Amino acid sequence: MNIDEFWSLVGRVHATAPHDMAEKCRLLAKELRQLACEQISSFESHFCDLFYRAYSWDLWAAAYMINKGCSNDSFMDFRSTLISLGRDAYETALTDVESLVAFDIDPAWATYEGYQYVAQKVYEEKCGPRAADSCESFGGGKPHPKTPAGSDWHEWELHERYARLAAKYGWKQRDWSAQKKLHEKRISDEEKGRQLAQLMLDAGIIPSCGLIPPARIALQVLRSGHSLSPLARVKSWQPMDMDEGHYWIAARCLHQASPDALSGRADLVGVKITVDTGAGAATTYSDWAHSLKARALAWP
């Protein structure tokens, strides 16, 4: 089955039941049962490719406004519904998301769950079970994109960024000041966490074994403004006003640190960096260093 044949089948089903997703699923299953196993598998492969291509911030914004909110799972359903509308709706939406205003998508079925499973169910009924039930198994082994294509958005931007969709689906302008404040705080906390992670590396607070001292000890050192570690490239700094939330952000950054991020700490490249959960009752950095030695862990 080539892509033109795929869209021809989808289009026939849509033309018969344009506003009834349950009926559309029934009709699609009826059409697919008449095909050979290889054709059903090919249909699935085309579907998965289109499903992946529709993973964009613009389309997620459309789903969010139409549905008055849209989780990741609901966005999966929305993308399947979009494919079910046929080639014109799908291809136009990928180049101009606001073209969807012309297709009268009803919020009642915009995130209908089921269309994406029809081909798989028919295949298993007719051809036998699969080893797995995801697009990665029958979509040519392609992984789902890690992040949506395009530019991210915030709720307070939607009214102006997608004016026609906002007008069509009643997305009202409102006071988003509380949400903006929370967002700004989150950005600030993330930046402080990244700064904290870098300083813990530069100040040698993390020894060569890769263990991050517990929050009570790491924050004590950072607030003191000077390092006790022989690994320190930075011996002193302006005391930092950090809290435990920043510490855990830093710990996450360090756990995911790339070789580039560790360019100044060659001793940590290839080492698993994680929070030390075996520090016991140690309350100072010196006590903690002694606990590492007692556990035969690298110091420095």
One Martini backbone bead per residue (centre of mass of N, CA, C, O) as a GRO file, in nm:
protein
  300
    1MET     BB    1   0.092   0.039   0.026
    2ASN     BB    2   0.053   0.353  -0.048
    3ILE     BB    3  -0.013   0.677   0.034
    4ASP     BB    4  -0.256   0.711  -0.156
    5GLU     BB    5  -0.410   0.459  -0.054
    6PHE     BB    6  -0.433   0.544   0.231
    7TRP     BB    7  -0.595   0.811   0.185
    8SER     BB    8  -0.832   0.682   0.036
    9LEU     BB    9  -0.934   0.515   0.273
   10VAL     BB   10  -0.967   0.742   0.481
   11GLY     BB   11  -1.159   0.915   0.304
   12ARG     BB   12  -1.397   0.719   0.282
   13VAL     BB   13  -1.456   0.702   0.582
   14HIS     BB   14  -1.498   1.004   0.638
   15ALA     BB   15  -1.732   1.057   0.434
   16THR     BB   16  -1.936   0.864   0.594
   17ALA     BB   17  -1.810   0.967   0.907
   18PRO     BB   18  -1.721   1.280   0.999
   19HIS     BB   19  -1.872   1.287   1.323
   20ASP     BB   20  -1.805   0.961   1.387
   21MET     BB   21  -1.570   0.781   1.543
   22ALA     BB   22  -1.695   0.505   1.595
   23GLU     BB   23  -1.783   0.457   1.300
   24LYS     BB   24  -1.508   0.497   1.174
   25CYS     BB   25  -1.377   0.251   1.308
   26ARG     BB   26  -1.567   0.041   1.189
   27LEU     BB   27  -1.509   0.105   0.886
   28LEU     BB   28  -1.205   0.060   0.892
   29ALA     BB   29  -1.214  -0.236   0.975
   30LYS     BB   30  -1.372  -0.332   0.728
   31GLU     BB   31  -1.160  -0.253   0.517
   32LEU     BB   32  -0.909  -0.408   0.639
   33ARG     BB   33  -1.030  -0.705   0.621
   34GLN     BB   34  -0.987  -0.702   0.292
   35LEU     BB   35  -0.689  -0.730   0.350
   36ALA     BB   36  -0.380  -0.799   0.355
   37CYS     BB   37  -0.136  -0.818   0.581
   38GLU     BB   38   0.067  -0.633   0.431
   39GLN     BB   39  -0.135  -0.393   0.403
   40ILE     BB   40  -0.191  -0.344   0.699
   41SER     BB   41   0.101  -0.290   0.776
   42SER     BB   42   0.131  -0.049   0.583
   43PHE     BB   43  -0.082   0.125   0.711
   44GLU     BB   44   0.057   0.146   0.986
   45SER     BB   45   0.316   0.280   0.887
   46HIS     BB   46   0.186   0.537   0.778
   47PHE     BB   47   0.050   0.623   1.036
   48CYS     BB   48   0.307   0.656   1.210
   49ASP     BB   49   0.444   0.869   1.040
   50LEU     BB   50   0.215   1.081   1.072
   51PHE     BB   51   0.206   1.084   1.380
   52TYR     BB   52   0.495   1.193   1.416
   53ARG     BB   53   0.473   1.452   1.236
   54ALA     BB   54   0.239   1.572   1.442
   55TYR     BB   55   0.470   1.645   1.653
   56SER     BB   56   0.364   1.959   1.756
   57TRP     BB   57   0.315   2.263   1.898
   58ASP     BB   58   0.089   2.368   1.719
   59LEU     BB   59  -0.103   2.120   1.751
   60TRP     BB   60  -0.114   2.133   2.058
   61ALA     BB   61  -0.248   2.408   2.071
   62ALA     BB   62  -0.504   2.330   1.924
   63ALA     BB   63  -0.590   2.109   2.122
   64TYR     BB   64  -0.598   2.293   2.373
   65MET     BB   65  -0.825   2.485   2.270
   66ILE     BB   66  -1.044   2.282   2.185
   67ASN     BB   67  -1.023   2.114   2.482
   68LYS     BB   68  -0.930   2.285   2.726
   69GLY     BB   69  -0.693   2.099   2.711
   70CYS     BB   70  -0.376   1.884   2.691
   71SER     BB   71  -0.242   1.601   2.710
   72ASN     BB   72  -0.037   1.366   2.593
   73ASP     BB   73  -0.259   1.156   2.545
   74SER     BB   74  -0.459   1.348   2.400
   75PHE     BB   75  -0.260   1.416   2.168
   76MET     BB   76  -0.263   1.138   2.047
   77ASP     BB   77  -0.563   1.144   1.977
   78PHE     BB   78  -0.560   1.397   1.800
   79ARG     BB   79  -0.370   1.292   1.579
   80SER     BB   80  -0.560   1.064   1.493
   81THR     BB   81  -0.798   1.242   1.418
   82LEU     BB   82  -0.655   1.405   1.203
   83ILE     BB   83  -0.605   1.170   1.010
   84SER     BB   84  -0.915   1.096   0.981
   85LEU     BB   85  -0.981   1.367   0.804
   86GLY     BB   86  -0.747   1.364   0.605
   87ARG     BB   87  -0.528   1.501   0.384
   88ASP     BB   88  -0.606   1.799   0.384
   89ALA     BB   89  -0.610   1.853   0.685
   90TYR     BB   90  -0.329   1.750   0.753
   91GLU     BB   91  -0.138   1.904   0.551
   92THR     BB   92  -0.239   2.189   0.623
   93ALA     BB   93  -0.180   2.184   0.931
   94LEU     BB   94   0.138   2.152   0.904
   95THR     BB   95   0.157   2.454   0.767
   96ASP     BB   96  -0.146   2.555   0.895
   97VAL     BB   97  -0.305   2.531   1.185
   98GLU     BB   98  -0.548   2.743   1.133
   99SER     BB   99  -0.701   2.567   0.915
  100LEU     BB  100  -0.887   2.408   1.124
  101VAL     BB  101  -1.136   2.603   1.122
  102ALA     BB  102  -1.258   2.457   0.848
  103PHE     BB  103  -1.323   2.151   1.000
  104ASP     BB  104  -1.509   2.126   1.244
  105ILE     BB  105  -1.397   2.057   1.532
  106ASP     BB  106  -1.513   1.867   1.787
  107PRO     BB  107  -1.459   1.842   2.121
  108ALA     BB  108  -1.608   1.563   2.156
  109TRP     BB  109  -1.383   1.423   1.921
  110ALA     BB  110  -1.082   1.530   1.917
  111THR     BB  111  -0.996   1.300   2.164
  112TYR     BB  112  -1.035   1.026   2.044
  113GLU     BB  113  -1.018   0.687   2.147
  114GLY     BB  114  -0.913   0.431   1.873
  115TYR     BB  115  -0.810   0.475   1.581
  116GLN     BB  116  -0.503   0.382   1.641
  117TYR     BB  117  -0.607   0.058   1.690
  118VAL     BB  118  -0.744  -0.077   1.447
  119ALA     BB  119  -0.519  -0.207   1.274
  120GLN     BB  120  -0.399  -0.385   1.493
  121LYS     BB  121  -0.653  -0.552   1.556
  122VAL     BB  122  -0.694  -0.664   1.272
  123TYR     BB  123  -0.427  -0.802   1.243
  124GLU     BB  124  -0.457  -0.997   1.487
  125GLU     BB  125  -0.715  -1.136   1.386
  126LYS     BB  126  -0.587  -1.224   1.094
  127CYS     BB  127  -0.243  -1.266   1.160
  128GLY     BB  128  -0.171  -1.217   1.452
  129PRO     BB  129   0.043  -1.157   1.684
  130ARG     BB  130   0.249  -0.933   1.837
  131ALA     BB  131   0.531  -0.836   2.011
  132ALA     BB  132   0.404  -0.544   1.986
  133ASP     BB  133   0.198  -0.217   2.049
  134SER     BB  134   0.375  -0.020   1.858
  135CYS     BB  135   0.520   0.186   1.629
  136GLU     BB  136   0.805   0.057   1.670
  137SER     BB  137   0.711  -0.227   1.549
  138PHE     BB  138   0.522  -0.122   1.276
  139GLY     BB  139   0.710   0.157   1.191
  140GLY     BB  140   1.016   0.062   1.124
  141GLY     BB  141   1.151   0.128   1.418
  142LYS     BB  142   1.066   0.405   1.495
  143PRO     BB  143   1.099   0.657   1.700
  144HIS     BB  144   0.974   0.872   1.895
  145PRO     BB  145   0.979   1.180   1.937
  146LYS     BB  146   1.105   1.365   2.200
  147THR     BB  147   1.013   1.637   2.060
  148PRO     BB  148   0.851   1.884   1.949
  149ALA     BB  149   0.797   2.070   1.692
  150GLY     BB  150   0.910   2.375   1.728
  151SER     BB  151   0.749   2.613   1.933
  152ASP     BB  152   0.692   2.686   2.228
  153TRP     BB  153   0.433   2.747   2.483
  154HIS     BB  154   0.196   2.958   2.646
  155GLU     BB  155  -0.112   3.026   2.750
  156TRP     BB  156  -0.074   3.352   2.720
  157GLU     BB  157  -0.007   3.321   2.391
  158LEU     BB  158  -0.249   3.197   2.225
  159HIS     BB  159  -0.441   3.434   2.147
  160GLU     BB  160  -0.222   3.566   1.949
  161ARG     BB  161  -0.085   3.323   1.795
  162TYR     BB  162  -0.406   3.191   1.762
  163ALA     BB  163  -0.662   3.372   1.676
  164ARG     BB  164  -0.861   3.188   1.513
  165LEU     BB  165  -0.882   2.957   1.717
  166ALA     BB  166  -0.969   3.128   1.957
  167ALA     BB  167  -1.235   3.226   1.826
  168LYS     BB  168  -1.364   2.949   1.754
  169TYR     BB  169  -1.302   2.820   2.075
  170GLY     BB  170  -1.308   3.036   2.313
  171TRP     BB  171  -1.022   3.166   2.377
  172LYS     BB  172  -0.968   3.353   2.643
  173GLN     BB  173  -0.870   3.628   2.774
  174ARG     BB  174  -0.653   3.656   3.067
  175ASP     BB  175  -0.525   3.631   3.387
  176TRP     BB  176  -0.168   3.519   3.402
  177SER     BB  177   0.012   3.613   3.645
  178ALA     BB  178   0.043   3.358   3.821
  179GLN     BB  179   0.169   3.177   3.599
  180LYS     BB  180   0.409   3.361   3.535
  181LYS     BB  181   0.536   3.357   3.815
  182LEU     BB  182   0.587   3.051   3.826
  183HIS     BB  183   0.762   3.040   3.574
  184GLU     BB  184   0.985   3.234   3.667
  185LYS     BB  185   1.064   3.065   3.913
  186ARG     BB  186   1.143   2.809   3.761
  187ILE     BB  187   1.368   2.938   3.596
  188SER     BB  188   1.532   3.038   3.838
  189ASP     BB  189   1.574   2.760   3.972
  190GLU     BB  190   1.722   2.627   3.735
  191GLU     BB  191   1.961   2.824   3.731
  192LYS     BB  192   2.055   2.775   4.021
  193GLY     BB  193   2.103   2.473   3.985
  194ARG     BB  194   2.322   2.499   3.765
  195GLN     BB  195   2.518   2.666   3.932
  196LEU     BB  196   2.550   2.459   4.157
  197ALA     BB  197   2.664   2.230   3.987
  198GLN     BB  198   2.917   2.379   3.887
  199LEU     BB  199   3.036   2.444   4.168
  200MET     BB  200   3.064   2.151   4.268
  201LEU     BB  201   3.280   2.094   4.058
  202ASP     BB  202   3.487   2.333   4.092
  203ALA     BB  203   3.504   2.285   4.423
  204GLY     BB  204   3.518   1.963   4.474
  205ILE     BB  205   3.260   1.841   4.621
  206ILE     BB  206   3.296   1.622   4.408
  207PRO     BB  207   3.430   1.337   4.396
  208SER     BB  208   3.565   1.074   4.207
  209CYS     BB  209   3.314   0.878   4.284
  210GLY     BB  210   3.037   1.072   4.237
  211LEU     BB  211   2.942   1.182   4.509
  212ILE     BB  212   2.684   1.354   4.657
  213PRO     BB  213   2.630   1.536   4.900
  214PRO     BB  214   2.426   1.606   5.114
  215ALA     BB  215   2.241   1.881   5.150
  216ARG     BB  216   2.342   1.975   5.435
  217ILE     BB  217   2.644   1.984   5.328
  218ALA     BB  218   2.650   2.135   5.057
  219LEU     BB  219   2.510   2.398   5.159
  220GLN     BB  220   2.720   2.467   5.372
  221VAL     BB  221   2.953   2.518   5.176
  222LEU     BB  222   2.817   2.728   4.985
  223ARG     BB  223   2.762   2.934   5.224
  224SER     BB  224   3.070   2.978   5.304
  225GLY     BB  225   3.268   3.034   5.032
  226HIS     BB  226   3.447   2.756   5.067
  227SER     BB  227   3.695   2.510   5.006
  228LEU     BB  228   3.816   2.168   5.120
  229SER     BB  229   3.913   2.065   4.845
  230PRO     BB  230   4.176   1.932   4.645
  231LEU     BB  231   3.991   1.962   4.365
  232ALA     BB  232   3.985   2.260   4.353
  233ARG     BB  233   3.949   2.538   4.123
  234VAL     BB  234   3.755   2.673   4.333
  235LYS     BB  235   3.801   2.821   4.652
  236SER     BB  236   3.613   3.084   4.611
  237TRP     BB  237   3.302   3.262   4.698
  238GLN     BB  238   3.001   3.378   4.692
  239PRO     BB  239   2.773   3.332   4.893
  240MET     BB  240   2.496   3.110   4.868
  241ASP     BB  241   2.136   3.124   4.818
  242MET     BB  242   2.029   2.812   4.894
  243ASP     BB  243   1.816   2.537   4.849
  244GLU     BB  244   1.693   2.219   4.829
  245GLY     BB  245   1.568   2.254   4.550
  246HIS     BB  246   1.834   2.331   4.408
  247TYR     BB  247   1.985   2.076   4.476
  248TRP     BB  248   1.800   1.877   4.308
  249ILE     BB  249   1.854   2.010   4.041
  250ALA     BB  250   2.158   1.965   4.046
  251ALA     BB  251   2.150   1.656   4.068
  252ARG     BB  252   2.017   1.614   3.796
  253CYS     BB  253   2.234   1.752   3.622
  254LEU     BB  254   2.466   1.562   3.714
  255HIS     BB  255   2.339   1.290   3.628
  256GLN     BB  256   2.320   1.423   3.311
  257ALA     BB  257   2.602   1.473   3.243
  258SER     BB  258   2.817   1.562   3.011
  259PRO     BB  259   3.132   1.562   2.893
  260ASP     BB  260   3.132   1.871   2.853
  261ALA     BB  261   3.045   1.942   3.150
  262LEU     BB  262   3.326   1.768   3.242
  263SER     BB  263   3.590   1.911   3.130
  264GLY     BB  264   3.709   1.992   3.433
  265ARG     BB  265   3.643   1.662   3.511
  266ALA     BB  266   3.801   1.388   3.420
  267ASP     BB  267   3.740   1.200   3.675
  268LEU     BB  268   3.408   1.192   3.589
  269VAL     BB  269   3.429   1.048   3.337
  270GLY     BB  270   3.208   0.772   3.349
  271VAL     BB  271   3.074   0.857   3.611
  272LYS     BB  272   2.841   0.810   3.851
  273ILE     BB  273   2.623   1.069   3.944
  274THR     BB  274   2.523   1.074   4.291
  275VAL     BB  275   2.357   1.053   4.572
  276ASP     BB  276   2.440   1.016   4.901
  277THR     BB  277   2.292   0.749   5.116
  278GLY     BB  278   2.567   0.675   5.323
  279ALA     BB  279   2.642   0.916   5.543
  280GLY     BB  280   2.473   0.924   5.782
  281ALA     BB  281   2.571   1.152   6.053
  282ALA     BB  282   2.691   1.353   5.886
  283THR     BB  283   2.750   1.729   5.914
  284THR     BB  284   3.021   1.757   5.763
  285TYR     BB  285   3.256   1.753   5.524
  286SER     BB  286   3.472   1.603   5.686
  287ASP     BB  287   3.294   1.372   5.781
  288TRP     BB  288   3.222   1.276   5.498
  289ALA     BB  289   3.509   1.212   5.401
  290HIS     BB  290   3.555   0.993   5.615
  291SER     BB  291   3.320   0.809   5.519
  292LEU     BB  292   3.445   0.743   5.247
  293LYS     BB  293   3.702   0.609   5.348
  294ALA     BB  294   3.552   0.389   5.516
  295ARG     BB  295   3.421   0.288   5.221
  296ALA     BB  296   3.641   0.291   4.995
  297LEU     BB  297   3.628   0.575   4.859
  298ALA     BB  298   3.711   0.809   4.652
  299TRP     BB  299   3.982   1.026   4.797
  300PRO     BB  300   3.985   1.215   4.548
   0.00000   0.00000   0.00000
